[in-house]
Amino acid sequence: MAVSPPVVDVHEMARILDVSELDLSDDTLDVSTRACLGAFTALITGLRRDEPAFVAAAADPIANARAVLTLLPDLALQDTNIRALEALLMIALYVSPMGEPQTAEALMAMGVRILFNLGANTAQSERNNHHLRAIFWLFYGFDKENSIRRSRPPLINDGDCDLDFPSTYLPKYTDYHFFGSDLSECVLLYPSDLRMVLLKSRIYRLLYSVEAQKQSEARRLQTIRELDHELGELRASFPRNCQPDDFVRGLVPETLFHDLSLRGAGTHLEYYFCLTKIHAATAIGGRTPPPQSSIELCYQAARSSLLYVGRLQFCIIPETFWIYAQFIITAVLALHQRLVAVSNADGPYVREDLHILEETAAIFTKLAAAIAEKGGVFAPYVIAERFILRIVTLAKESIMASARKSARIPDLGNGGT
């Protein structure tokens, strides 16, 4: 299988496992090794918790993760230890999909310090090796995603890095980026494609950084056009059967959609997210109204994201909820903003957008009901459903108020009220 993500040195981990009893309280093991073993156990048992061996052993990934977190004060002193680096990375990867992005970001910040101390950011470092460079790019992607999501400076400055992609990384888009397939052990893939990651970094740096916000309006619009072109070229390089708009419009067979990997679905949703971030930057400064074309592109990207999620709902499970939630909530709020701004209740997209929002809420209604039938509860499903329905109600109230002013009362249906 492809190595994705490269979280540990496989050969070194095998050696450690051969000589260890997996006892995190064993003082014969140094703290970094104990933390690495605990994080590895938490991550693997978390990913494979339904496998018979882990069920029989009553594996508890949360207990292992908490045990590693108690070692953080000691790990903070291991500022050049690659086992400590791996431990921090694995725990961050474990807690992030659980809706703990701040904790994950704090762990990654500790890891970035070790990366720079080891010289993993530069090709000239004598201590660099294939495994360390592969880990660097995983940290880099995680960091840039947090940066663009929160519109905050990244931990890793591009000006301090001079690495090319790992030699085993796939050099161009292929079906392997979108579908689960067996690959050579030497082939490297990441949760998010590195080309998209580099574009996210450029979007933040050129449009949202403090320095970028000082540029003239004309220069910002030129940058937006350049980044939009770059994103378009990236999309054009996707395989012909993996174009995101075709999935949204239902132009691909349903079987192909079910074959799509988590990485592939993420790449499509990231495309729409980047499109939104690029054109939303036209509103920065507020000196003149943003171009209508950019506004429409933002809203079309939001619609496409929710329609895509509607077809992808079979992939939304408690373990992946927070991965998709970030795209869903961003798109829901974008459509809500559009609906409350309409001056014509019978205008284009009004009913369509309301329907899309109601259908998105219905996804979580069904998901929550499926868990309830088994006697369980997953609170984020219930919260997402109620939040989106509340958004629908507020949008309808705004539209009705607008309609009363013009003495035209539209029939918007009763859903979500």
C-alpha positions as CSV (number, residue, x, y, z in Angstrom):
1,M,0.0,0.0,0.0
2,A,1.1,3.6,-0.4
3,V,2.8,5.2,2.6
4,S,0.1,7.7,3.7
5,P,0.8,9.5,5.9
6,P,4.5,9.0,6.8
7,V,4.1,9.2,10.5
8,V,6.8,6.8,11.7
9,D,10.1,5.3,10.6
10,V,8.7,1.8,9.8
11,H,12.0,0.0,10.4
12,E,12.8,1.8,13.6
13,M,9.3,1.3,14.9
14,A,9.6,-2.5,14.2
15,R,12.9,-2.6,16.1
16,I,11.3,-0.8,19.1
17,L,8.3,-3.0,19.1
18,D,10.6,-6.1,19.1
19,V,12.3,-5.0,22.4
20,S,9.4,-3.2,24.1
21,E,6.5,-4.5,26.3
22,L,4.4,-1.4,25.3
23,D,4.5,-0.3,29.0
24,L,4.4,3.5,29.0
25,S,5.5,3.5,32.7
26,D,8.6,1.5,31.9
27,D,11.5,3.7,33.0
28,T,14.0,1.7,30.9
29,L,12.6,3.4,27.8
30,D,13.4,7.0,27.3
31,V,10.4,9.4,27.4
32,S,10.4,10.1,23.6
33,T,10.2,6.4,22.8
34,R,7.4,5.8,25.4
35,A,5.5,8.7,23.9
36,C,6.0,7.5,20.4
37,L,4.8,4.0,21.3
38,G,1.7,5.4,23.1
39,A,0.9,7.7,20.2
40,F,1.3,5.0,17.7
41,T,-1.0,2.7,19.7
42,A,-3.6,5.4,20.0
43,L,-3.6,6.2,16.3
44,I,-3.6,2.6,15.0
45,T,-6.3,1.4,17.5
46,G,-8.3,4.5,16.8
47,L,-8.2,3.8,13.0
48,R,-8.8,0.1,13.3
49,R,-10.9,-0.2,16.5
50,D,-13.4,-2.5,14.9
51,E,-10.9,-5.2,14.0
52,P,-11.3,-8.4,16.0
53,A,-7.8,-8.3,17.6
54,F,-8.4,-4.8,19.0
55,V,-11.9,-5.6,20.1
56,A,-10.7,-8.7,21.9
57,A,-7.9,-6.7,23.6
58,A,-10.4,-4.0,24.6
59,A,-8.1,-1.4,23.0
60,D,-8.7,2.1,24.3
61,P,-7.1,4.7,22.0
62,I,-8.3,7.6,24.2
63,A,-6.5,6.2,27.2
64,N,-3.3,5.9,25.2
65,A,-3.6,9.4,23.9
66,R,-4.2,10.8,27.4
67,A,-1.1,8.9,28.6
68,V,1.0,10.6,25.9
69,L,-0.4,14.0,26.8
70,T,0.9,13.6,30.4
71,L,4.4,13.3,28.9
72,L,4.2,16.7,27.1
73,P,6.3,18.6,29.7
74,D,9.1,16.1,29.1
75,L,8.6,16.1,25.3
76,A,9.0,19.9,25.4
77,L,12.7,19.4,26.3
78,Q,13.3,16.9,23.5
79,D,13.9,19.6,21.0
80,T,16.0,17.5,18.5
81,N,14.5,14.1,19.0
82,I,12.7,12.6,16.0
83,R,10.7,10.1,18.2
84,A,9.3,13.0,20.1
85,L,8.5,14.6,16.7
86,E,6.6,11.5,15.6
87,A,4.7,11.3,18.9
88,L,3.5,14.9,18.6
89,L,2.5,14.4,15.0
90,M,0.5,11.2,15.7
91,I,-1.4,12.6,18.6
92,A,-2.2,15.7,16.6
93,L,-3.5,13.6,13.8
94,Y,-5.6,11.6,16.3
95,V,-7.2,14.5,18.1
96,S,-7.8,16.8,15.1
97,P,-10.7,14.8,13.5
98,M,-12.3,14.6,17.0
99,G,-13.1,18.3,16.9
100,E,-10.0,19.4,18.8
101,P,-8.2,21.7,16.3
102,Q,-6.7,24.0,19.0
103,T,-5.1,21.1,20.8
104,A,-3.8,19.7,17.5
105,E,-2.4,23.0,16.6
106,A,-0.6,23.4,19.9
107,L,1.0,19.9,19.4
108,M,2.0,20.8,15.9
109,A,3.6,24.0,17.1
110,M,5.8,21.9,19.4
111,G,6.6,19.6,16.5
112,V,7.5,22.5,14.2
113,R,10.2,23.6,16.6
114,I,11.8,20.2,16.5
115,L,11.5,20.2,12.7
116,F,13.5,23.4,12.5
117,N,16.0,22.3,15.1
118,L,16.6,19.2,12.9
119,G,16.9,21.3,9.8
120,A,14.0,19.5,8.1
121,N,13.0,22.7,6.4
122,T,16.2,22.9,4.2
123,A,17.8,20.7,1.6
124,Q,21.2,21.6,2.9
125,S,20.9,20.1,6.3
126,E,23.3,17.2,7.0
127,R,20.7,15.6,9.3
128,N,18.0,15.5,6.7
129,N,16.8,12.1,5.4
130,H,13.9,10.8,3.4
131,H,11.7,10.1,6.4
132,L,12.3,13.5,8.0
133,R,11.5,15.3,4.8
134,A,8.4,13.3,4.3
135,I,7.3,14.2,7.9
136,F,8.1,17.9,7.1
137,W,5.6,18.0,4.3
138,L,2.9,16.5,6.5
139,F,3.5,19.2,9.1
140,Y,3.5,21.8,6.3
141,G,0.1,20.7,5.0
142,F,-1.4,20.6,8.4
143,D,0.0,24.1,9.2
144,K,-1.2,25.7,5.9
145,E,-4.7,24.3,6.3
146,N,-5.0,25.8,9.8
147,S,-3.6,29.1,8.6
148,I,-6.1,29.6,5.7
149,R,-9.0,28.3,7.7
150,R,-8.4,30.7,10.6
151,S,-6.9,33.5,8.5
152,R,-3.9,33.6,10.9
153,P,-0.2,33.5,10.2
154,P,1.2,30.0,9.6
155,L,3.8,28.4,11.9
156,I,6.1,27.6,8.9
157,N,7.3,30.6,6.8
158,D,7.7,29.7,3.2
159,G,10.8,31.9,3.0
160,D,12.6,29.6,5.5
161,C,12.0,26.5,3.3
162,D,13.8,25.3,0.2
163,L,12.6,21.7,-0.1
164,D,11.2,20.1,-3.3
165,F,8.5,17.4,-3.0
166,P,9.8,14.0,-1.7
167,S,11.3,12.0,-4.6
168,T,8.6,9.3,-4.1
169,Y,5.7,11.7,-4.2
170,L,3.4,11.2,-7.3
171,P,4.6,13.9,-9.8
172,K,1.2,14.5,-11.3
173,Y,-2.5,13.9,-10.7
174,T,-3.6,10.4,-11.4
175,D,-6.5,8.2,-10.3
176,Y,-4.4,7.2,-7.3
177,H,-5.1,10.6,-5.8
178,F,-8.8,10.1,-5.9
179,F,-9.5,6.4,-5.5
180,G,-8.2,3.8,-3.0
181,S,-5.7,1.6,-4.9
182,D,-2.7,-0.6,-4.0
183,L,0.6,1.1,-4.7
184,S,4.2,0.3,-4.3
185,E,5.6,0.7,-0.8
186,C,7.8,3.4,-2.2
187,V,5.0,5.7,-3.4
188,L,4.1,8.5,-1.1
189,L,0.7,10.2,-0.8
190,Y,-0.6,12.7,1.8
191,P,-4.1,13.4,3.2
192,S,-4.2,16.6,1.2
193,D,-2.4,16.9,-2.1
194,L,0.8,19.0,-1.8
195,R,0.0,21.1,-4.9
196,M,-3.2,22.2,-3.3
197,V,-1.3,22.8,0.0
198,L,1.1,25.1,-1.8
199,L,-1.7,27.0,-3.4
200,K,-3.4,27.5,0.1
201,S,-0.1,29.0,1.3
202,R,0.0,31.4,-1.6
203,I,-3.7,32.4,-1.1
204,Y,-3.1,33.3,2.6
205,R,0.3,35.0,2.0
206,L,-0.8,37.0,-1.1
207,L,-4.4,37.9,0.0
208,Y,-4.9,37.6,3.7
209,S,-1.6,38.3,5.4
210,V,-1.0,41.7,7.1
211,E,1.3,42.7,4.2
212,A,-1.2,41.6,1.6
213,Q,-3.9,43.8,3.0
214,K,-1.8,46.9,2.5
215,Q,-1.7,46.4,-1.2
216,S,-3.7,48.6,-3.6
217,E,-7.2,47.4,-4.7
218,A,-5.9,47.1,-8.3
219,R,-3.0,44.9,-7.2
220,R,-5.3,42.7,-5.1
221,L,-7.7,42.2,-8.0
222,Q,-4.7,41.2,-10.2
223,T,-3.5,38.7,-7.6
224,I,-7.0,37.3,-7.4
225,R,-7.1,36.8,-11.1
226,E,-3.7,35.1,-11.1
227,L,-4.6,32.7,-8.2
228,D,-7.9,31.9,-9.8
229,H,-6.1,31.0,-13.0
230,E,-3.6,28.9,-11.0
231,L,-6.5,27.0,-9.3
232,G,-8.2,26.5,-12.7
233,E,-5.0,24.9,-14.1
234,L,-4.8,22.7,-11.0
235,R,-8.4,21.5,-11.5
236,A,-7.7,21.0,-15.3
237,S,-4.9,18.6,-14.3
238,F,-7.3,16.3,-12.5
239,P,-8.1,13.1,-14.4
240,R,-11.0,13.5,-16.8
241,N,-13.2,11.2,-14.7
242,C,-12.4,13.2,-11.5
243,Q,-13.6,16.7,-12.3
244,P,-15.4,18.1,-9.2
245,D,-18.3,19.8,-11.2
246,D,-19.1,16.5,-12.8
247,F,-19.6,14.8,-9.4
248,V,-21.8,17.7,-8.3
249,R,-24.0,17.6,-11.4
250,G,-24.4,13.8,-11.3
251,L,-22.5,13.3,-14.5
252,V,-20.4,10.4,-13.2
253,P,-21.7,6.9,-12.4
254,E,-22.9,6.4,-8.8
255,T,-20.4,3.5,-8.5
256,L,-17.5,5.9,-9.2
257,F,-18.7,8.1,-6.4
258,H,-18.7,5.2,-4.0
259,D,-15.2,4.3,-5.1
260,L,-13.9,7.8,-4.3
261,S,-11.4,7.8,-1.4
262,L,-11.4,10.2,1.5
263,R,-8.4,12.0,-0.1
264,G,-10.3,12.3,-3.4
265,A,-13.4,13.8,-1.8
266,G,-11.3,16.1,0.2
267,T,-9.4,17.3,-2.9
268,H,-12.7,18.2,-4.6
269,L,-14.1,20.0,-1.5
270,E,-10.7,21.8,-1.1
271,Y,-11.0,23.0,-4.6
272,Y,-14.3,24.7,-3.9
273,F,-13.0,26.1,-0.6
274,C,-10.0,27.6,-2.3
275,L,-12.2,29.1,-5.0
276,T,-14.2,30.8,-2.2
277,K,-11.2,32.1,-0.3
278,I,-9.7,33.6,-3.5
279,H,-12.8,35.5,-4.5
280,A,-13.9,36.4,-1.0
281,A,-10.7,38.5,-0.8
282,T,-12.4,41.0,-3.1
283,A,-14.3,42.2,0.0
284,I,-11.1,43.1,2.0
285,G,-10.9,46.8,2.7
286,G,-14.4,47.6,1.7
287,R,-13.5,50.7,-0.2
288,T,-15.6,49.7,-3.2
289,P,-18.2,47.0,-3.7
290,P,-16.6,43.7,-4.7
291,P,-17.1,42.6,-8.3
292,Q,-20.4,40.8,-8.8
293,S,-18.6,38.0,-10.7
294,S,-16.5,37.2,-7.6
295,I,-19.6,37.3,-5.4
296,E,-21.3,34.8,-7.7
297,L,-18.3,32.5,-7.8
298,C,-18.3,32.4,-4.0
299,Y,-21.9,31.5,-3.8
300,Q,-21.7,28.9,-6.6
301,A,-18.8,27.3,-4.7
302,A,-20.9,27.1,-1.6
303,R,-23.8,25.5,-3.5
304,S,-21.5,23.1,-5.2
305,S,-20.0,22.1,-1.8
306,L,-23.3,21.3,-0.2
307,L,-24.6,19.4,-3.3
308,Y,-21.4,17.4,-3.3
309,V,-21.8,16.6,0.4
310,G,-25.3,15.5,-0.3
311,R,-24.0,12.9,-2.7
312,L,-21.2,12.0,-0.3
313,Q,-23.3,11.6,2.8
314,F,-22.6,7.9,3.1
315,C,-19.0,8.8,4.0
316,I,-20.0,11.0,6.9
317,I,-19.5,8.9,10.0
318,P,-18.6,10.1,13.6
319,E,-14.9,9.5,12.8
320,T,-15.0,11.8,9.7
321,F,-17.6,14.3,10.8
322,W,-15.2,17.1,11.7
323,I,-13.4,16.7,8.4
324,Y,-16.5,17.5,6.5
325,A,-18.0,19.9,9.0
326,Q,-15.5,22.6,8.2
327,F,-16.6,22.6,4.5
328,I,-20.3,22.3,5.4
329,I,-20.5,25.1,7.9
330,T,-18.5,27.4,5.7
331,A,-20.9,26.8,2.8
332,V,-24.1,27.0,4.9
333,L,-23.1,30.4,6.2
334,A,-22.2,31.6,2.7
335,L,-25.7,30.7,1.4
336,H,-27.3,32.2,4.5
337,Q,-25.5,35.5,3.8
338,R,-26.7,35.5,0.3
339,L,-30.3,34.8,1.3
340,V,-30.5,37.5,3.9
341,A,-29.1,40.0,1.4
342,V,-31.7,39.4,-1.3
343,S,-34.0,42.3,-2.1
344,N,-36.3,40.2,-4.4
345,A,-37.9,37.2,-2.7
346,D,-38.6,35.7,-6.1
347,G,-35.0,36.3,-7.3
348,P,-32.8,33.6,-8.8
349,Y,-31.6,30.8,-6.5
350,V,-33.7,31.8,-3.5
351,R,-35.9,28.6,-3.5
352,E,-33.0,26.5,-4.7
353,D,-30.7,27.7,-1.9
354,L,-33.4,27.1,0.7
355,H,-33.9,23.6,-0.6
356,I,-30.2,22.9,-0.6
357,L,-30.0,24.0,3.1
358,E,-33.0,21.9,4.1
359,E,-31.6,18.9,2.3
360,T,-28.3,19.4,4.1
361,A,-30.1,19.5,7.5
362,A,-32.0,16.3,6.5
363,I,-28.6,14.5,6.1
364,F,-27.9,15.0,9.8
365,T,-31.5,14.1,10.7
366,K,-31.0,10.7,9.0
367,L,-27.6,10.2,10.4
368,A,-28.7,11.0,14.0
369,A,-31.7,8.7,13.6
370,A,-29.5,5.8,12.4
371,I,-27.4,6.1,15.5
372,A,-30.5,6.5,17.7
373,E,-31.9,3.2,16.4
374,K,-28.8,1.5,17.8
375,G,-29.3,3.1,21.2
376,G,-26.6,5.7,20.7
377,V,-26.3,9.4,20.4
378,F,-23.7,11.5,18.4
379,A,-24.3,15.1,19.6
380,P,-22.6,16.8,16.7
381,Y,-25.2,15.4,14.3
382,V,-28.0,16.8,16.4
383,I,-26.3,20.1,16.8
384,A,-25.5,20.4,13.0
385,E,-29.1,19.6,12.2
386,R,-30.5,22.2,14.6
387,F,-28.0,24.8,13.5
388,I,-28.8,24.5,9.8
389,L,-32.5,24.5,10.4
390,R,-32.2,27.6,12.5
391,I,-30.2,29.2,9.6
392,V,-33.1,28.3,7.3
393,T,-35.7,29.8,9.7
394,L,-33.7,33.1,9.9
395,A,-33.3,33.2,6.1
396,K,-37.0,32.7,5.6
397,E,-37.8,35.4,8.1
398,S,-35.5,37.8,6.3
399,I,-37.0,37.0,2.9
400,M,-40.5,37.4,4.2
401,A,-39.6,40.8,5.7
402,S,-38.2,41.9,2.4
403,A,-41.3,40.6,0.6
404,R,-43.7,42.6,2.9
405,K,-41.9,45.8,2.0
406,S,-42.6,45.1,-1.7
407,A,-46.1,43.7,-0.8
408,R,-45.2,40.3,-2.5
409,I,-45.4,37.3,-0.1
410,P,-43.7,34.3,-1.6
411,D,-44.5,30.7,-0.8
412,L,-41.3,29.4,0.7
413,G,-42.6,26.2,2.2
414,N,-42.7,25.1,5.8
415,G,-39.4,23.2,6.1
416,G,-37.1,24.5,8.8
417,T,-39.6,26.7,10.4
